[in-house]
Amino acid sequence: MIQPFVANIPQSILDDLKLRIRSTRWPDEITDSGWTYGANLSYMKELAEYWSNTFDWRKIEEEINSFPNFIAEIDGYKVHFLHIKGKGKKSIPLIITHGWPGSFVEMMKLIPLLTDDESLSFDLVIPSVIGFGFSDKPTKPGCNSEFVAELWFKLMNNLGYEKFGAQGGDIGSGISTWLALNYPENVIGLHLNYVAGSYKPFIPQNEQLSGDVHEFQKYASEWSVKEGAYAHQQSSKPITLAYGLNDSPVGLCAWIIEKFNGWSDNKGNIENAFSKDELLANVTLYWVTQTIHSSIRIYNENSKHPLQFGQNDFVKIPVAFAKFPKELPTPPRAYIEKGFNIQRWTEMPNGGHFAAMEQPELLAKDIIDFFLNAKSSL
């Protein structure tokens, strides 16, 4: 069953949010430490002041509601999604999946770029991952990326799309990969701008890994020690973290904004990549839906079900990879090709982890160019 949806958060929740922001107990900091120890105190105070006095969630709702929103009930879960039909004579169905700490709002800049061209357009399906945004929160274990991929397959079928493309970054890349692995007869092409951190292709026992793979593994290990504490906490004890983040809007904001600063191509100033309104739209969505715990739980679920390929596992369908320069550690192409049928590899000139927000034109063009060749499969 699919029903229309309208975003309309009760005013009492928004009033309570402002009250909590203004009641923040601020920590101290090391003088002139910037972002060295985490979210910068002076910027967080600046952002909090803007959040409580200037930011307008109702304008964000207006933008969200300018697109067709729906709730589908699939296997007992309510899944929120945007569904925007392309203006072309024949549009390619494409499901785009976000990750953490993003959300479906991360993808809204892509919508006109992928739906307005009459020569090649897309029917876009942009869902909120279970546990995120306006989708249901799972209350039983097992809601990992493969589980979500099965829901996505059923969603696309319910919308009448027997064949479709898939695109994703961050957690969305893992979900999209599972879609391609499990439903190769239905997914015509896979476009990724990230590969799941748990990804391991099948390596025969007698095969030696190349030097660049060993270098990558060393780099990724060092990065994890310096930058990966958030993932270890979310993978192991997510609810302990959630008590504070679900109760303090500035605590939640700092946890998320640190990642938008550290993982973006912002050249030393976060607002070179994102406006305050863009940052706070995403954070506020987490706050008003109380989804910080349900969203980070997927780290725990995926740690128990990583993307590790067996001997017969290989993504056979055409795959494109868009590599943005400030992305998290990314394996060498040859290593990714051990598990993926890479047909297109693009080294992007600018951009980071949040490509759809940072460089929507670059990402959209790469998606279009890739699926031009896949169009004949529909």
LUMMAR-509571 format. One record per residue (C-alpha): residue number from 1; x, y, z. Coordinates in steps of 0.05 Angstrom, whole numbers, plus 5000, padded with zeros to 4 digits. Layout:
BEGIN
   tiba      x      y      z
    NUM      X      Y      Z
...
END
This chain:
BEGIN
   tiba      x      y      z
      1   5000   5000   5000
      2   5027   5069   4980
      3   4998   5134   5006
      4   5017   5207   4996
      5   5056   5240   5052
      6   5064   5312   5075
      7   5119   5334   5122
      8   5088   5375   5179
      9   5125   5373   5245
     10   5082   5396   5305
     11   5100   5467   5326
     12   5109   5444   5398
     13   5169   5402   5377
     14   5201   5462   5341
     15   5188   5507   5401
     16   5220   5456   5448
     17   5279   5451   5401
     18   5293   5526   5406
     19   5286   5524   5481
     20   5336   5467   5487
     21   5386   5502   5441
     22   5383   5565   5483
     23   5393   5524   5547
     24   5457   5490   5522
     25   5513   5480   5573
     26   5575   5494   5532
     27   5642   5459   5544
     28   5709   5493   5548
     29   5763   5484   5496
     30   5838   5490   5483
     31   5853   5561   5458
     32   5858   5567   5382
     33   5849   5492   5373
     34   5801   5499   5314
     35   5772   5431   5294
     36   5832   5392   5321
     37   5794   5362   5380
     38   5728   5355   5343
     39   5671   5404   5329
     40   5698   5475   5336
     41   5667   5511   5396
     42   5663   5580   5365
     43   5630   5553   5301
     44   5581   5511   5341
     45   5561   5572   5381
     46   5552   5611   5316
     47   5511   5554   5285
     48   5469   5546   5348
     49   5452   5620   5349
     50   5431   5616   5276
     51   5391   5553   5291
     52   5351   5584   5347
     53   5340   5653   5318
     54   5343   5650   5241
     55   5335   5579   5214
     56   5265   5564   5189
     57   5245   5491   5188
     58   5179   5509   5155
     59   5218   5532   5093
     60   5252   5464   5091
     61   5185   5430   5097
     62   5160   5472   5039
     63   5217   5450   4996
     64   5208   5377   5016
     65   5133   5381   5002
     66   5146   5413   4934
     67   5164   5342   4911
     68   5116   5283   4912
     69   5126   5247   4979
     70   5097   5179   4995
     71   5096   5125   5049
     72   5097   5052   5026
     73   5083   4995   5073
     74   5130   4937   5056
     75   5136   4875   5099
     76   5107   4912   5157
     77   5154   4972   5151
     78   5132   5042   5130
     79   5182   5070   5080
     80   5183   5144   5064
     81   5206   5163   4994
     82   5204   5217   4942
     83   5181   5197   4872
     84   5194   5247   4817
     85   5180   5227   4745
     86   5227   5250   4690
     87   5205   5297   4635
     88   5237   5256   4579
     89   5198   5215   4529
     90   5228   5153   4562
     91   5256   5159   4632
     92   5302   5110   4667
     93   5277   5089   4736
     94   5333   5103   4787
     95   5333   5091   4861
     96   5383   5135   4899
     97   5402   5117   4970
     98   5433   5162   5023
     99   5477   5143   5082
    100   5496   5169   5151
    101   5500   5224   5174
    102   5461   5245   5112
    103   5388   5236   5094
    104   5341   5241   5035
    105   5347   5318   5037
    106   5420   5308   5016
    107   5395   5287   4947
    108   5346   5344   4931
    109   5396   5384   4890
    110   5401   5325   4842
    111   5327   5324   4826
    112   5322   5378   4773
    113   5389   5358   4743
    114   5364   5286   4732
    115   5291   5298   4715
    116   5287   5360   4671
    117   5326   5338   4609
    118   5278   5315   4555
    119   5333   5276   4518
    120   5351   5232   4578
    121   5315   5237   4644
    122   5303   5192   4704
    123   5243   5171   4745
    124   5275   5183   4813
    125   5258   5143   4875
    126   5294   5173   4936
    127   5276   5134   4999
    128   5293   5145   5071
    129   5332   5085   5096
    130   5294   5046   5150
    131   5312   5081   5216
    132   5324   5148   5182
    133   5279   5208   5171
    134   5205   5194   5161
    135   5214   5119   5152
    136   5198   5069   5207
    137   5248   5053   5262
    138   5265   4979   5265
    139   5252   4947   5333
    140   5280   4878   5316
    141   5352   4860   5300
    142   5373   4845   5229
    143   5360   4911   5193
    144   5426   4912   5155
    145   5442   4937   5086
    146   5421   4872   5051
    147   5355   4873   5089
    148   5342   4944   5065
    149   5361   4925   4994
    150   5306   4872   4994
    151   5256   4926   5015
    152   5281   4971   4959
    153   5271   4916   4908
    154   5199   4906   4931
    155   5188   4982   4931
    156   5210   4988   4859
    157   5167   4930   4839
    158   5107   4960   4875
    159   5119   5024   4835
    160   5116   4983   4770
    161   5191   4984   4755
    162   5214   4914   4736
    163   5281   4941   4714
    164   5317   5000   4743
    165   5384   5031   4761
    166   5413   5041   4830
    167   5458   5096   4858
    168   5489   5106   4926
    169   5543   5133   4971
    170   5562   5116   5042
    171   5513   5065   5071
    172   5473   5075   5007
    173   5530   5045   4967
    174   5526   4981   5008
    175   5450   4977   5000
    176   5456   4990   4925
    177   5511   4937   4919
    178   5467   4885   4954
    179   5411   4903   4905
    180   5457   4891   4846
    181   5485   4826   4876
    182   5417   4796   4892
    183   5376   4821   4834
    184   5422   4825   4772
    185   5364   4811   4725
    186   5328   4873   4749
    187   5384   4924   4763
    188   5409   4951   4696
    189   5467   4991   4724
    190   5500   5009   4789
    191   5530   5078   4801
    192   5571   5088   4864
    193   5609   5146   4894
    194   5635   5104   4953
    195   5649   5031   4967
    196   5626   5002   5033
    197   5682   5003   5085
    198   5672   4930   5100
    199   5680   4910   5027
    200   5726   4851   5015
    201   5727   4814   4948
    202   5740   4740   4945
    203   5816   4729   4942
    204   5841   4659   4925
    205   5888   4630   4978
    206   5949   4632   4934
    207   5938   4702   4906
    208   5984   4757   4932
    209   5955   4827   4939
    210   5992   4882   4902
    211   6033   4936   4936
    212   5982   4991   4926
    213   5929   4948   4961
    214   5976   4938   5020
    215   5989   5013   5021
    216   5914   5027   5020
    217   5902   4978   5077
    218   5956   5011   5119
    219   5927   5080   5104
    220   5856   5057   5119
    221   5879   5027   5185
    222   5914   5091   5205
    223   5853   5132   5185
    224   5808   5087   5227
    225   5852   5098   5289
    226   5850   5174   5281
    227   5781   5185   5252
    228   5740   5122   5262
    229   5721   5125   5336
    230   5650   5146   5317
    231   5641   5082   5276
    232   5668   5037   5330
    233   5619   5067   5380
    234   5560   5063   5332
    235   5578   4992   5314
    236   5586   4967   5385
    237   5545   5008   5436
    238   5498   5054   5396
    239   5445   5065   5449
    240   5495   5090   5501
    241   5514   5146   5453
    242   5441   5159   5434
    243   5419   5180   5504
    244   5459   5244   5499
    245   5449   5258   5425
    246   5374   5246   5429
    247   5368   5295   5488
    248   5415   5352   5468
    249   5404   5386   5400
    250   5473   5418   5402
    251   5504   5351   5421
    252   5469   5319   5362
    253   5490   5377   5317
    254   5563   5372   5337
    255   5565   5297   5325
    256   5539   5306   5255
    257   5571   5372   5235
    258   5641   5347   5253
    259   5632   5295   5197
    260   5606   5347   5147
    261   5668   5389   5162
    262   5719   5332   5162
    263   5693   5294   5102
    264   5678   5351   5053
    265   5721   5388   5004
    266   5713   5454   5040
    267   5785   5481   5037
    268   5786   5498   5111
    269   5717   5530   5117
    270   5656   5486   5123
    271   5612   5540   5091
    272   5652   5535   5027
    273   5616   5469   5018
    274   5549   5478   5054
    275   5505   5535   5077
    276   5480   5538   5148
    277   5410   5523   5124
    278   5434   5460   5087
    279   5471   5435   5148
    280   5414   5449   5196
    281   5360   5421   5151
    282   5395   5353   5156
    283   5408   5358   5231
    284   5338   5383   5246
    285   5309   5324   5209
    286   5346   5277   5255
    287   5322   5317   5316
    288   5248   5322   5299
    289   5243   5249   5280
    290   5285   5225   5338
    291   5323   5179   5292
    292   5395   5185   5315
    293   5394   5118   5351
    294   5354   5081   5298
    295   5400   5108   5244
    296   5466   5092   5276
    297   5442   5022   5294
    298   5454   5001   5222
    299   5528   5006   5237
    300   5518   4952   5289
    301   5477   4909   5242
    302   5526   4916   5184
    303   5585   4898   5230
    304   5551   4830   5238
    305   5537   4824   5163
    306   5594   4858   5126
    307   5600   4864   5050
    308   5649   4806   5043
    309   5645   4768   4977
    310   5647   4693   4972
    311   5678   4655   4914
    312   5617   4663   4870
    313   5599   4734   4890
    314   5611   4786   4836
    315   5571   4847   4814
    316   5562   4826   4741
    317   5520   4885   4717
    318   5554   4948   4691
    319   5583   4990   4748
    320   5606   5062   4749
    321   5649   5092   4803
    322   5656   5167   4815
    323   5717   5181   4859
    324   5715   5249   4893
    325   5782   5274   4919
    326   5762   5286   4992
    327   5724   5220   4999
    328   5738   5172   5057
    329   5793   5119   5044
    330   5777   5086   4977
    331   5810   5022   4953
    332   5850   5022   4888
    333   5809   5009   4825
    334   5841   4941   4814
    335   5818   4919   4883
    336   5747   4943   4872
    337   5746   4908   4804
    338   5756   4841   4838
    339   5684   4846   4860
    340   5652   4896   4812
    341   5645   4899   4737
    342   5673   4969   4731
    343   5655   4999   4663
    344   5665   5072   4681
    345   5714   5104   4730
    346   5715   5179   4739
    347   5767   5218   4778
    348   5729   5280   4800
    349   5765   5347   4805
    350   5729   5371   4868
    351   5682   5345   4922
    352   5681   5299   4981
    353   5637   5249   5017
    354   5572   5287   5008
    355   5576   5291   4933
    356   5502   5304   4919
    357   5505   5366   4963
    358   5576   5389   4948
    359   5580   5376   4873
    360   5511   5359   4847
    361   5527   5379   4775
    362   5588   5335   4772
    363   5552   5275   4803
    364   5490   5284   4760
    365   5531   5288   4695
    366   5568   5224   4713
    367   5503   5188   4728
    368   5473   5211   4662
    369   5534   5193   4621
    370   5537   5124   4651
    371   5463   5107   4643
    372   5463   5132   4571
    373   5496   5065   4555
    374   5449   5026   4600
    375   5386   5055   4568
    376   5382   4999   4517
    377   5374   4948   4573
    378   5305   4975   4591
END
